[in-house]
Amino acid sequence: MSDISTTTETGLAKIEREIARRHIGKFPYLAVTWAFTNIVVWLSLWPLVMLGVIPLWAGFIIATLNIMLSYLPSHEAQHDIIAQPGSRLRWLNELVGHISTIPLLLPYRVAKLTHLEHHKHANDPNLDPDHGTQAKGPLAAIWTSIRNRQPGHENAYRGTLQRIGRADVLLDYVVYELVFYTILFTLAWTGFALEAALLWWLPRHIALTYIQFYLSWAPHHPATETGRYRNTRSFRSIVGNLGSMGMQYHIVHHLHPRIPLYRTPQAYWEMKPVLEARGARIEEL
């Protein structure tokens, strides 16, 4: 990219849009393959562990990884990246959205509606449904995630759905919870309590903490600014971009949500001089 130090704000906006257009509209083959492979592997763990084909400790590790990886394909669907409304593959977009987050017990409609509200109101303490993950540092963020799931703690997603007039979607939550606890109870009653705990209950809680840390806390910390170029940031993670589930370049996603996850690193490096010139939070160190 040529020197942009004298480029006007209008010119910078044009360059940014041109870069974004080069990455939008690319079919996310990885996300679709990931969604189906991940759910099949997780489901296969149950008979494999119960029949003694693989040990429970190995199943626990794999299940934890499965559930950690379960959110992002649905996230692509939430932004209609797989297929737009009315298109031939719209059914695939919705199927990926629904099946991916089953292990997390996060209904797709709940995830989509609340996530779009997060984009509209990022870091607003009253309107951002993810603002409850705000914390002073990494350890505090982990504790905050755990604390937010304790009985009696206010559910920000529930409040958001009620605020936007979609309380009807809370029925999805009820159905998921009833099915989940029925399965856990049945497994425990029939002698598979450890399997229930180590293939779903505990992996889910570990995964929720990891997801909230990297998808919510890290890219928005300290979550005090609400401007379009200031409400999220680029950062360096000690576990790299893969370990942080692609969130090192989350600023690109907030600016251009329809860029597929696998293309955000390339889009970021192409866009970086423009982002710096426009006052974005570039915090790679």
N, C-alpha and C positions, 0 to 999 in steps of 0.2 A: 504494500500500500504506500502511495506517495505521501509526502509530508502534509499533514492536515492542520498544522498549527495556525494557519490563517483562514481555515475554512469556517464559513458562517454556521450558525446553529441550524439553519435550514439545510445547508449542504451536508452537515453531519447526519441529520435525520435521514436524508436521502441515501447516503452511503450505508447507514445502518439497515435501512429497509431493503436495499439491494442485496446486502449480505444475507439477511434473514430469508429473503425469497429463494436464494440458492439452496437452502436447507429445508424449507417447508414443502410438503407434498411428497416426500420420500416415504415409501411404504416401510413400516418398522417390522421387517421380517424377524428380527431378533426378539422383539417384544412378544410377538404372536407365538413363535416357537417356544420361547421361555415360559409363557403362560401355561401352555398345554403340557410341556415336559415337566414343569415344576409340580403341577397338581397330580400328574400321573405318578411321579416318583413318591410324593407324600402319601398318596392313597395306597401305593404298593407296599409301603413300610408296614402297614397294619398286618396283613397276612404273613409277610416275611418274618416279622418279629414274633407273632403269635405262634407260628409253626416252627420257630427255632432256627430258621434259615440264617438269620443274622442276629447278633446279640442285641439286647435292649439298649446297651450303652451306645452302640453304633447307630441304632435307629434314632436315639435321642439327638445325637449330633446332626444327623442328616435332616431330621424333622425340624430342628432349630434353623438350619440353613434354608430349608424349603420355605418356612414361614417368614423368615427375614426377607426372602426374595419374592414374596407373593404380592407385594403391593404395587411395584412399579409397572408391570404390564397393565394393571387396571388404571393406573395413573395416565398411561398413554390413551386408554379408551375414554377416560373422563374428559380429555381435551379433544376427542373425536379425531385423533391422529391416525388411527387405523382406517377409519372410513367416516366420512361426513354424513349427516342426516340426509336420507333420500338416495344415497348411493347404493350400488349393487352389493357391496360388502358390508353394509351397515350392520347386518346380523352378526358378523364376525366381531366388529367393534364392541357390540353389546355383550356378546358371549364371553369375550376375553375379560371385559369389565366385571361381569358377574362371577365367573368361576375363579378368577385370580385371588380374590380376597376372602374366599370361603374359610381357609384355615385361620385367618385373622379375626373371623366373626365380624367383618365389616361389610355390611350390605352395600352393593354398588351404588344404589340411588342415594344412600346416606353419604357415601364417600364423595360422589360427584357434586351433589348440591353444596355440601359444606366446603369442599375444596375450591369451588368456583367463588364462594363467598370469601375464602381466604385470599384469593387473587384480587378481588375487588377491594378488600380492606386490610391488606397485609400490615401487621404490627399495630393496628388500631386496637387498643385494650378493650373496647366495648363491642367491636363488630367482627374482629378476626377470630374465628373459632379455634385457631391454633395458637393464639397468644398465650394460652395457659402453659405452654412449654418454656416460656421465658425464664431464664435463670442466670445467675452471675457468672457461673463457670461450668466446666464439663461435669464435675462430680455433682454439683447442684442440679444440673440438667437431668442427670440420671435419677437422682432422688425425686425430683419434681415429677418425672414421668411415672415413677412407681407410686408416689403419693396421689397423683391424679386418678389412679385406678382403684383407690380404696373406697369401700362402701360409704355412701353418704356424701362423697365429693361431687360437686356440681358437674354435670355433663355438658360441656360447651357445645357439642354437636346437637344435643337435644334442644338447647336454648336457641341455637341458630335456626334450626328447622322450624321452630315455633315462631321465631321472629319473621321469617320470610313466608310464612303461611303454608308450610309444607309439613305440618305435624302428622299428616297421614302416613308419611314415610317412616315414622317411628314404629309402625306395625312391622316393618321389615326387621328392625332390631329385636322386637319381641319374638318373632318367629325364629330368628337365628339363635337367640338365647335359649328358647324352649328346646329346640332340636339339640343344641350343644349339651345342655345339662341332662337331657334324656339319654343321649349317647354315653356321656360320662357315667351316669348312674347305672345304666345297663351293663357297661363294661365292668364297673366295680362289683356289681351284684353277681356277675358271672365269673369273677376271679381274675379280671384283667385290670385291676386298679392301677398298678404300676405302669402298664402300657398306656392307659388313658392319661396318666399324669405326665409321662415322659415322651409321649408322641404328640401330645396336643396342648394340655394345660400349661405346663412349664415352658415349652418352646414358644408358645404364643406370647407369654409375658416377656420372655427374653427378647423376642422379635419386636414386640411393641416398643420396648425401651430403646432398642437399637434404631428402629425406624424413626421414632420421634426425635432421637438425638441427631441423626444425620439428615433427615428430610425436613425437620422443622427448626430445631434449636440452632444447629451449626450454621446453616446458610443465612439465618436472619439475625443472629446474635449481634448486638445486645437487644435487638427488636425495639428500638426507641424511635426510629425514623420511619416516616410514612411516604416519602417522595418516591416516585417511580424508579429513580436511579439510586435510591438510598435505602429502600426497604429490604433489600437482600444484598448479597455480596459474593465475590469469588474468594476462595480461601484454599489453604493447603492442609490436607489431612495426613496424619502420620500413617494411615492405612491406604493412602493413595486414592485415586478417583474410583477404582473398582470397589475398594473396601468401604468407601463412603457412598456407594451406590450412585455414582455420577453426580453428586451434589456439589463438588468443588466449583462447578460452573453454573450453579443454580440461577445466577443473575440473568443468564441468557433465557432460561425458561420463563422467568417472570416477565421479561420484556417481550418475548415472542413465544407464547405457550404452545404453539403448534409445531415447533421444531422438535423432531423426535429426540428422545434421550440420547441415543447413540451418536447423534450429530452435534450435540451441544458443545463438546470439547473443541471440535474443529471450528464451529461457528464462533465460539468465544475467542479463540486466538486470531481469527480473521477480524473480529469486531473490537478487540481489546483497545487499540488506539482511539477509536471512536468513543468507546465507553469511558475511557480516561478523560477525554476531552469534554464529555458531557457530565462529568462529576460523579460517575458511578463508584461504588465502593470496591476497589480492587485491593484485596488484602491477601496476597499470595504468600507472604512471609509468615 
